[in-house]
Amino acid sequence: MHLAYPVVLSALLFCTGLYGVLARRNAILVLMSVELMLNAVNLNLVAFDVWLSRTAQESLHSGQALTLFTIAIAAAEIGISLAIVLAVHRNRGTSDIDKLRDTAEGHETDGPGGEAGAAEPDAEKAEATA
């Protein structure tokens, strides 16, 4: 098999994961896209390891060993980040990245202390007294 096939597949997987990271708003989908990107890198590592072992006649498979290390790191990263996302979802009620960024910066517009919530009670009081 030629080296071009797994490299093209890896590039397509990486681009799909990159699009998912840049376009998605849900934190869990962003984590899945990061995992897709890491799997594309793992595919590249194994493909180049097989290709180099054929040309250099080496018995050391360093690409496959590095792939196992990457898989272990990715599993730990996904476990920790999923726990963080679930804790944030429990506290805030959403996993939307834009809403979480707005509440972290103090620009809440949904609550009673925000801009939209502050104007509505005054208008209701004025209508009630009239």
N, C-alpha and C positions, 0 to 999 in steps of 0.2 A: 504494500500500500504506500502511496506517495505521502510525503509530509504535508502537502498542501491541503488535503482533506481535513485532518484534525485541526490545522491552523485556521482554516476558513470557518469551521464550526465553532472553534473557540472565539474567534473574532465576532461572530454573530451572537453567541451567548453573552459575551462581554458587552457588546453594544446594546443588547436587550436589557441587561442589568443596569447599564448606565442610564438608559432612558427611564427605567423604573425608579432609579434613585432621584433623577432630576424632575420627573413629572408627577410622581405620586405624592399625596398629602397624608396618607395613613402611615403611621410609623411601622406597623407590622409589614406592610407591603414594601416599604423601603428596606427593612431588614431582609426580606426575601430576595430583593434585588441585589443586595450586597452579597448574599450567599450565592446567587447565580454568577456574579462576577468572580467570586473566589473559585467556583467550580470551573469556570472558563480558564482561569490561570492554572488550575490543577491539570486540566486536559492538555494545556500547552506544555507543562512540565513533563508529563509522561510521554507525550509525542516526541519532544526533543530528546528525552532520555533514550527512547528506543532508537531514534535516528542516529544519535551520537554513539550508542553502543554498537550499532552495526558498522559504522565507519571507523571507529577507533579500536574495535575489538576489545573493549574493556569489560571486566566482570563487575565493576562497581556501578551500581545503579543509584547515583546520587539524586537524580530527578525524582525517582519514585520515593526515595527516603524523604526528600523535601516536601513531596506531595502529602505524605502521611503526617508530617509535622504541620503543614498548612491545614489539613483536615481537623487535626486536634485543636489547633488555635481557633479555627472557624466555629467548631462546636462549642468551645468555651465562650467565645464572643457572642454567639447567638443565645446561649443560655443566660448570660448575664444581662444582655440588652433586652431580651424578652421579659426578664424579671423586672427590669426598670420600667419598661413600657407598661406592663400590667399594674405596677404600683402607681404610676402616673395616671393611668386610666381609672384606677380606683379612687384616687384623690380628686382628680379634675373632672372625670366623667367623659372624657374624650381622648382619642389618640390622634386627632388631627394636628399636624405639625404647625400649621399656621396659627391655629387658635392657641396652642401651647406657647408659641413664641410671643403672641400678643399679651397673654396673661403674665408671662415672665417679665416683660418690659413694662407692665403697669398700664397698658392701654385697653383696659376692659371696657367694652361698649355695651355688653349685654346686661350687666348687673345694675343694681340700684345706684351705685356710686359712679357709674360711667356717664358719658355725655348723653347717650340716648335715654338712659333711665332717669336722669335728673330733670329733664325738661318735661316729661310726661306727667309726673305727679302735680307739678305747678299748674298745668293746663286743666287737669281734672279738678283741682281745688277751685280754680276760677269759675269753671262751669257749674260746680256744686253750689257756690255762693250766689250765683246770678239768678 
